[in-house]
Amino acid sequence: MLKYMAKAGENVEIITVDDTPEAPASKFGYPINTIKGFRFVLYNEIALTFDLKQRTLAVMRRFKPDILHVTSPGFLVFVGVLTARILKVPLVFSYHTHLPVYAKQYFPVPGIDNAAWKILKFVHNRADLNLVTSPQMKEELEASGLCGQGSRA
């Protein structure tokens, strides 16, 4: 997406979580704001953050976006909901990892998949638009009470 936005001359600011010293400073000419995070002990391939220092909000206040796009799942979805509401801009989520399935695999306790669905509903139903990876995923999310008419596959 960034490649096409750069080609169209769009102004973009990137915020990501990374705890490595070699975190990139830019991509396609767009600056990358890195928030330090922590590794989830059961799935340490990704870094997560609660952004308690509110760096996302500070960056977005400076940048003044027309729209906020957040990938899901991850703790930044909560920050995204709050930031979009404070700045009064549309919020777009793109759903990339099927959280209830992963939750059952990496944290096998009874009811974890139901808890994951509740969290997803809480967050995604606050977005103006939800993008998903396939028509099948769109159907499953909608059948679970998620996203409604604001979904696109």
N, C-alpha and C positions, 0 to 999 in steps of 0.2 A: 504494500500500500504506500509506503514512504517513497518508493521510487516514482510512483505515478503522481504523488502529491508534489514532489520536487519538480517533476517535468511540467506540471501545471502551474508552478510558481506559488504554491500555497506556503504559508508561514506555519511552521509546526514546532512545538516544543515537546521533548520526550522526557518522561520520568520513568525510571525503572529501579528495581531493587537489585543490588549486586554487592557482594561482600568480598570481591576479589580485587587485588591491586591492579590488574590489567583490564578493568572495566573501560569500555570505549568512551571517548569524550564526544563523539559525533557519529552520525550515520547519514549518508546522502546530503551532507552539509548541514544537517539539523543538529543542534546541541542536545546532548543527553545529560540530564540531571540524575545523578546516581544517589539513591538513598541507601545507606548501609542497613543491612538486615541480619537475619539469623537463619540458620539452616534447620529445617524441620527434621527432627531426629529420625522419624520413620520414613522420610523421603528427602534425603539430603541433596538431591540434584538441583533443587531450586532454593533461592533465598526469598524470605518473606519479611514483611515489616508491618507494624501497626502505624508507622509514621507519627509517633507521639510528639515529635518536634514540629509537626505540621509543615514540613518542607514542601509538600505537594501544594497546599493552599498558598503558601508564599510565592512559589514559582508561578502558579496559575493567576494569582492576583497581579503579578508583574506582567505576565504575558497577555492577559485579557483575551482568553479564547472565545471563539464563537460557538464551540462545541467541545465536549470532553469525551474522549474514547478511552475505555478501560478494558483490559483483557481479564477474563474470568476463567477459573476461580483464582483466588488469592486474597490476602487481607486488604490490598489496595482497593478492592471493590467498595469496602465500607468508606474509605477515604474519598473515593470517587463520588459516591452518593452525597456525602456531606459537602464536598467541594462544589459539585454542580448546583446544589441547593443554595449554598451561600452566594455563589457567583451568578445564579439565575441563568444558567446555560443548559442546553439540552445534553442529556447523558446517553451515550451509546456504549453498550457492553458487547464484547464478542466472547462467546463461550467456546473454550477450546479443549477442556478436559472434563470428562463426565465425573464430577465430584462424588456422587453417591456410589458409583462403582469403585473408584479409587479409595474412598473412605472405608468401604467394606474390606478391601484388599489389604490396606496398610494399617488399619486400626480396627481389627475384627472384634468389636463389642456389639452386643445386641442393640438394635435400634439406631446404629450410627448412620445407616443410609437414610432413615426417616429424618434424623437431625440435619443431615446434609441437604435434603430436599427443602426443609423449612428455612434454612439459611439462604439457599438459592432463591426461594420464593420471596423472602424478605428483601433481598438485594435486587434481583432482576425485575421484579414487578415495580420498582421505582425508576427504572430506565425508560427513556423515551423510545428507544429502539434496542432490540436484542438481535445480534447476528449470531447464527449458528453454523456449524460446519456441513450440515447435510439436511435434506428434507426429512429424513428419518429422525434425526435429533430434534428438529423442530416439532414434529408430531409428538415425540415422547415428552418434550418439555411442556408443550401445550396441554397434553393429556394429564400432566401432573399439576396443572394449575399455574404454570409459569408462563410468563411473557405475553400471552394473549395475542391480540392483533398486532402488537409491536415487534413481531418476530420476522426475520428474513433468513432464508437458507441460501 
